[in-house]
Amino acid sequence: MTSVMIPGRARARAATLALALILGAGLAGCAGDGMRGSTHMASDAAGPVQVGGAPMYASKTIVENAVNSADHTTLVAAVKQAGLVDALSGPGPFTVFAPTNAAFDALPAGTVEGLMAPSARAQLAGVLTYHVVPGRLTRSELMARIRAGGGKATLTTLAGGMLTARMNGPDNIVIADAGGRTADISTYDVLQSNGVIQVIDHVLIPQG
């Protein structure tokens, strides 16, 4: 890894906590603070949202849909390597800020390869769960929380870190990580049976 440092401190502890939060029976309770954990699914009457050249069906789980997106092969491979497939196939609900392949490609040379090494599995899990927030946060719900927060909304991730959502213009939402790096949401409200995917154009980096 070169210029982007993805901290390893407390990664194993964070990953263990994240998995406990995902799998625990009390996850729905973690979706409080304005998130009700609704299981409502969008109708496919107008046709499913297309992501990475594939239809994303609201009747399928996050993992079942993501594996079909040509734009998310790196993310899917990372989820498998980190051992998070079963967790993200659970009832949730989850909001996943899903980086595209191009977002991973934009990281410094060697970063992805380093994270995918067997010895970095806990660190990889920490990075991935930093992109997951309990509850189903749609675009309208994110905007409402930003307004209620006076221009920004603080989101607690399953990794235990914080993300900040704010408006960039009248319609676009920007997600910032703990270091101030930002990602635009390029595709909103890809509804799943166990949550929602918001596609983002940069990888968010946790701080240890």
C-alpha positions as CSV (number, residue, x, y, z in Angstrom):
1,M,0.0,0.0,0.0
2,T,1.3,3.5,-0.8
3,S,-0.4,6.8,0.1
4,V,-3.7,5.7,1.5
5,M,-3.2,4.1,4.9
6,I,-6.0,1.9,6.1
7,P,-5.4,1.4,9.8
8,G,-5.0,-2.0,11.2
9,R,-5.4,-1.1,14.9
10,A,-8.3,-2.8,16.5
11,R,-9.4,-4.2,13.2
12,A,-10.0,-7.7,14.5
13,R,-12.0,-6.3,17.4
14,A,-14.0,-4.0,15.1
15,A,-14.7,-6.9,12.7
16,T,-15.9,-9.1,15.5
17,L,-18.2,-6.4,16.8
18,A,-19.5,-5.7,13.3
19,L,-20.4,-9.4,12.8
20,A,-22.0,-9.6,16.2
21,L,-24.1,-6.5,15.3
22,I,-25.1,-8.0,12.0
23,L,-26.0,-11.4,13.2
24,G,-27.4,-10.4,16.6
25,A,-31.1,-10.6,17.3
26,G,-31.1,-7.0,18.4
27,L,-30.0,-5.5,15.1
28,A,-33.4,-4.0,14.5
29,G,-33.1,-2.1,17.7
30,C,-29.8,-0.7,16.5
31,A,-31.7,0.9,13.6
32,G,-33.3,3.4,15.9
33,D,-32.5,7.1,15.9
34,G,-35.0,7.7,13.1
35,M,-34.5,4.4,11.3
36,R,-37.5,2.1,11.8
37,G,-36.1,-1.1,10.1
38,S,-39.0,-1.2,7.7
39,T,-39.2,-4.3,5.5
40,H,-41.2,-2.4,2.8
41,M,-39.9,-3.3,-0.7
42,A,-40.2,-1.1,-3.8
43,S,-42.5,-2.4,-6.5
44,D,-40.9,-3.8,-9.7
45,A,-44.0,-2.6,-11.6
46,A,-41.9,0.1,-13.5
47,G,-39.0,-2.3,-13.9
48,P,-36.1,-3.0,-11.5
49,V,-33.2,-0.6,-11.2
50,Q,-30.3,-1.5,-13.4
51,V,-26.8,-1.6,-11.7
52,G,-23.7,-2.8,-13.6
53,G,-25.9,-3.9,-16.5
54,A,-28.1,-6.2,-14.4
55,P,-31.5,-5.7,-12.9
56,M,-31.6,-5.3,-9.1
57,Y,-34.8,-7.0,-7.8
58,A,-36.4,-5.7,-4.6
59,S,-37.3,-9.3,-3.8
60,K,-33.7,-10.5,-3.5
61,T,-31.0,-9.9,-0.9
62,I,-28.1,-7.5,-1.1
63,V,-25.7,-10.4,-1.9
64,E,-28.1,-12.0,-4.4
65,N,-28.3,-8.8,-6.4
66,A,-24.7,-7.6,-6.0
67,V,-23.2,-10.8,-7.5
68,N,-24.9,-9.9,-10.8
69,S,-23.5,-6.3,-11.1
70,A,-20.6,-6.1,-13.5
71,D,-19.6,-2.8,-11.7
72,H,-19.2,-4.5,-8.3
73,T,-17.1,-7.6,-8.9
74,T,-14.3,-6.3,-6.6
75,L,-16.8,-5.6,-3.8
76,V,-18.3,-9.0,-4.1
77,A,-14.9,-10.7,-4.1
78,A,-14.0,-8.7,-1.0
79,V,-17.2,-9.6,0.8
80,K,-16.5,-13.3,0.1
81,Q,-12.9,-13.0,1.2
82,A,-13.9,-11.3,4.4
83,G,-16.5,-14.0,5.2
84,L,-19.4,-11.6,5.2
85,V,-21.7,-13.3,2.6
86,D,-23.9,-15.0,5.2
87,A,-24.1,-11.8,7.3
88,L,-25.2,-9.6,4.4
89,S,-27.7,-12.2,3.4
90,G,-29.4,-12.0,6.8
91,P,-32.7,-10.2,7.5
92,G,-31.1,-6.8,8.3
93,P,-32.1,-4.3,7.3
94,F,-28.9,-2.7,6.1
95,T,-27.9,0.3,4.1
96,V,-24.8,-0.5,2.1
97,F,-22.8,2.3,0.5
98,A,-21.4,0.2,-2.3
99,P,-18.2,1.3,-4.0
100,T,-17.8,0.4,-7.7
101,N,-14.9,-1.4,-9.3
102,A,-13.6,2.1,-10.5
103,A,-13.7,3.3,-6.9
104,F,-11.4,0.4,-5.8
105,D,-9.2,0.9,-8.8
106,A,-8.7,4.5,-7.8
107,L,-7.0,3.4,-4.5
108,P,-3.1,3.4,-4.6
109,A,-1.5,0.5,-6.3
110,G,-1.3,-2.6,-4.0
111,T,-4.1,-1.4,-1.6
112,V,-6.7,-3.9,-2.8
113,E,-4.3,-6.7,-3.2
114,G,-3.0,-6.1,0.4
115,L,-6.5,-6.1,1.8
116,M,-7.4,-9.3,0.0
117,A,-4.4,-11.2,1.5
118,P,-5.5,-13.9,3.9
119,S,-3.6,-12.2,6.7
120,A,-5.6,-9.0,6.3
121,R,-9.1,-10.7,6.5
122,A,-10.0,-8.9,9.8
123,Q,-8.9,-5.5,8.4
124,L,-10.8,-6.2,5.2
125,A,-13.9,-6.9,7.2
126,G,-13.5,-3.7,9.1
127,V,-13.2,-1.7,5.8
128,L,-16.3,-3.4,4.3
129,T,-18.5,-3.0,7.4
130,Y,-17.5,0.7,7.5
131,H,-19.7,1.0,4.4
132,V,-22.7,-0.6,6.1
133,V,-25.2,1.3,8.4
134,P,-28.0,-0.4,10.3
135,G,-31.5,0.3,9.0
136,R,-32.9,1.2,5.5
137,L,-31.7,4.7,4.6
138,T,-33.3,5.8,1.4
139,R,-32.5,9.1,-0.4
140,S,-35.5,10.8,1.2
141,E,-34.6,9.6,4.6
142,L,-31.0,10.7,4.3
143,M,-32.1,14.1,3.2
144,A,-34.5,14.4,6.1
145,R,-31.7,13.5,8.5
146,I,-29.4,16.1,6.9
147,R,-32.1,18.8,7.3
148,A,-32.7,17.7,10.9
149,G,-29.0,17.9,11.6
150,G,-28.7,21.5,10.3
151,G,-26.9,20.5,7.1
152,K,-25.3,17.1,8.0
153,A,-26.2,13.7,9.3
154,T,-23.8,11.5,11.3
155,L,-24.2,7.8,10.6
156,T,-22.8,5.1,12.8
157,T,-21.5,2.1,10.8
158,L,-21.4,-1.5,11.7
159,A,-17.6,-1.2,12.1
160,G,-18.2,1.3,14.9
161,G,-16.9,4.3,12.9
162,M,-18.7,7.4,11.7
163,L,-19.8,8.6,8.3
164,T,-21.2,12.1,7.5
165,A,-23.9,12.7,5.0
166,R,-24.5,16.2,3.6
167,M,-26.0,17.8,0.5
168,N,-23.9,18.9,-2.5
169,G,-26.4,21.0,-4.4
170,P,-30.2,20.6,-4.2
171,D,-30.4,17.0,-5.1
172,N,-27.0,15.2,-4.6
173,I,-25.9,13.6,-1.3
174,V,-22.2,13.3,-0.4
175,I,-20.9,10.8,2.1
176,A,-17.7,11.7,3.9
177,D,-15.4,9.3,5.9
178,A,-13.6,10.1,9.2
179,G,-10.7,11.5,7.3
180,G,-12.8,13.9,5.3
181,R,-12.6,12.0,2.0
182,T,-15.9,12.2,0.1
183,A,-17.9,9.9,-2.2
184,D,-20.9,10.9,-4.3
185,I,-23.9,8.6,-4.5
186,S,-24.1,7.7,-8.2
187,T,-27.2,5.4,-8.0
188,Y,-29.8,5.9,-5.3
189,D,-32.3,3.6,-3.6
190,V,-31.5,0.2,-5.1
191,L,-34.0,-1.5,-2.8
192,Q,-33.3,-5.1,-1.6
193,S,-35.4,-7.5,0.5
194,N,-33.0,-6.9,3.4
195,G,-32.1,-3.2,3.0
196,V,-31.0,-0.8,0.3
197,I,-27.8,-0.2,-1.7
198,Q,-26.6,3.3,-2.4
199,V,-23.9,3.1,-5.1
200,I,-20.9,5.3,-4.4
201,D,-17.9,6.4,-6.5
202,H,-15.1,6.3,-3.9
203,V,-14.0,3.9,-1.2
204,L,-14.5,5.2,2.4
205,I,-11.6,4.7,4.7
206,P,-12.0,4.0,8.4
207,Q,-9.6,5.4,11.0
208,G,-8.4,3.0,13.7
